[in-house]
Amino acid sequence: MGRSFRVHGGVVAVLVGLTVLLAFAVRSLPVASAFPGDGSVILEIADGSYHARRALFTFVNFPSILFFDPYLNHPDGSPVPWPPLYDLALATVARLLGDSLAVFERTAAWASPALGALTVLPVYVAGRSLGGAGLALGAGSIFALLWAGAFQASVGNPDHHAAASLLGATLLAITLTLVHPDARGRHRVLLWLGWPLARAALVRPESRGAHTRDDNPEKDSEWGGVNLVIRKGADGSMQIRREPIPPMPAELSAIIEEQG
């Protein structure tokens, strides 16, 4: 019985590996558009291009991060509204591979297919937590072939969507594993996850975005400029504090308010 389990486990590992390769192959289909064959690299002309610009800044001036960009809101410039972690990671990987512009361009072009292919692994783990290996392999295969996701992670598109999918799938897999009925300390984990969320929801007396309260159904402008940060205090207690959010341009704030 032990031998058959090892064989089965080996077959599953091979199938998972093939699914990862399948996901990478699907996301590599537009390779001719990104690499036309003349030595150049053509990146997607949208948000991905700005991720490439910001990552290139860090690549050239490593480890500096572009927090204020004179090219935004011309001619005054503007703070960069995106968090820097993805662009910093992209620049770091490129620096580990080389120091030329060609290395950076190829790293930026292939980052999304690589991240998209790796996302098969947490998708498999999440599926395995809900069912058997067959369900998990099916979920991984659907993710690998689903063009709606593959398009956002195709070669030549250095946007953050593939990284966000990998992070989200990893968090989902970890959560499902921890709350699985057979997991040790399951109820304690549920309390650890739920208690801070409930405390924060009670502290914020308004409704905004996905946070809705029947007793406070309207927005409160006082809370529009702060986040709630939860930390473990020195005495082990849960501490919640307000952390101000940098003000956004008036025109962007007006659009958000109009959308509710």
N, C-alpha and C positions, 0 to 999 in steps of 0.2 A: 504493500500500500504506500509506503514511504517513497518507493522508487517511482510509482506512477504519478504521485503528487509532484515530484521534482520534474518529471517530464512535462506534465501539464503546465507547471509554472514556467518552464523554459519555452514552451510553445506560446504561451501568453506573452512572455517578454518579447519574443520575436515579432508577434503580431502587433504589439504596441510600438515597437521600433519601426515596423513597416508603415504603421499609421502616421507616425511622426514624419517619415520620409514622404508619404503621400501628401501630407499637409504642406510640406516645404515645396514639393513639386507643383501643386496647384497654385501656390502663391508665387511661383517662379514663371508662370506661363507668359506674362508680358515682358520677358527678359529682353526681347529684341527692341522694345521701346526704350528700356533703360540703358541698354548697351548696344547702340546702333552699329558697332563694328569699326568705328574710326578712332577708337581710343578714348572717346568722350563718355561721360556718364550723364544721363538726363534724368533729373529728379522731378517728381510730381510738382506741378505749379499750383499750390494752394497752401493750406496750413503746413504741410510737410516741408515746404521750402523755407518757411520761417524757422521751423525746428532745426533744419540744416544750417541756416544762418547763425542761429544762437549757439548750436553745437560747434560750428566752425570757429566762432569767436573763442570759445573755451579751448578748442583744439590748438589754436595758434597761441593763445595767451594762458595756457594751462598753469594753474587750475582756476583762473579768474572766471567769473560768471557775469554775463551781460544782464544787469538788472535795469539799466536805463539805456534805451536805444534812441539815438538821435534820428533814426530813419522812421520811427513811428510818430504819428501826429505831426507830420512835417508842417512848418519848419521848427516847431518848438521841442520835438522829442517827447518821449513818454516813458514811464516805468513799464517794464514788460509784465503783462498781466498773468503769464503762465508760471506755474511752479518750475524750478530749474532742474529737478532731479533727473528727468528723462534726458534732457539735452546734455547734462553733465555726464551721465552714464554713457551716452553715445560717444561723446568726445573722449572719455576715458578709455573705452574699448578701442577706439581708433588709434589713440596714442600708444596703447600696448602693442598694436599691430605694426606701427610705423610712424614716421613723422612727415610724410609727404602728402600733398593735396590729393594725389591719386588714391592713396590708402584711405583717406577720410571719405572721399566720394564713394568708394566701393563699400566701405563700412556702412555709410548712410543708406546706400541702395539696398543692401542685403539685410539690414537690421530687422525690418518688419517681417520678412519671410522667416527668418530664424526665430524671432519671438513668437510668431504665429504657430510655427511647428512645435515649439516647446510647450505651448499652451495645451496641446493634446495630453500631456502628462497629468496636470491637475484635473483636466476634464475626466480622464480615466479614473483617477483616484476618487473624484466626486461620484462618478457612476458606480464605482465599486462599493462605496459606502451605502448606496441606495439599493443595490442589487448585486448580481454576480458578475463574473468576468465578461460574459456575453453582453450584458447591458452596458458595461463600461466600455467595451470595444465598440459597440454600436454608437454610443455617445461620442467617442473619439473620432469615429469615422464620419459621422454627420458633421462634426465641427471641422474636420479636415476638408470636406467636400463642399460645405455650405459657401456659396459664392458671395453672399452678402457680407460675410466676415472675411473671406479670403481677399476680396477686392480692396478692403481697407488696409490689408497687410501685404499687398502685392509688392514685388520687387520694384524699386525706384520710388517708393512712397515712404519717406522717413518720418511720417506722422506718428503720434503717440498712441494710436488706437490699439495696435498690437501689444504694446507694453501694458496698456490699461486692461486689455482682455486677459493677459497672462497674470497680472496682479489680482484681478477680480476672481478669476478661476482658482488661483492658488488660495485666496482667502476663503472662497466657498468650499474648496476641498478640505482645508484645515478645519473649518467650522463643522462640516458634516461628519468628519472623522471624530471630532471631539464630542459631538452630541449623539453619536451612534449609540443605540441601546446597549451594545456590548462594550462600549468604551468605559474605562475606569474613571471614576470621578465625574461622570456625565452631569449629574445634577449640580455639582459645584461649578462646573464650567458654564452651565446655563445661567446660574446666578451671577457669575463674574461678568458675563456678557450683558445680561439684562438689567442688573441693578444700576450701573452707571448711566445707561440710556434712559432709564426711568427717572433717575435723579435729575439729569440734564433737562428732560422734557418738563418736569415740574418747575424747574427754576425759570424756564423761558415762558413767560405768560403771554404768548401770542400764537398766531398761526402764520407760517411762512414756508412756501415750497412744500416739501413732503412732510413737514412738521405741522400737524393740525390738532387743535384742541377745541372741543365743543364749548368749553366754558370761556374760551378766549378766541373767537373765530376770526378776528381781524388782525392785521399787521400792527406792530407797535414800532414807530420810527426810532425809539430809543434803542431797540435791539437790532436795527438794521445794520449797524456798524460794528458789531462785536460777534465773536465766536465764543463758545463755551469750551474751555480746556479742562479736562479731568486728569488729575495726577494723584499718585500715592504720596501722602505726606510723610514727614520724617517719623511720625508716631504710628504709621501704618493706616491712618484714616484716609478716606476719600476726600479730596479737595477739589472744588469746582471754582474756577475763576474766569472772569471776563477778560478776553484778549481783543484789543481793537483791531479792526480790519482797515488796511490802508484805503483812503477814500478813492472812489472811482470817478472818472470824468463825468461832468454833469449830464452830457448828452447820453452817455451809456446808462447812467442811473435813471434818466427819464424813460428810456426804452424799457428797462426792467420793470419800472413801476407801472407802465402802461400795460404790460403783459400780465400784471398781477402776481 
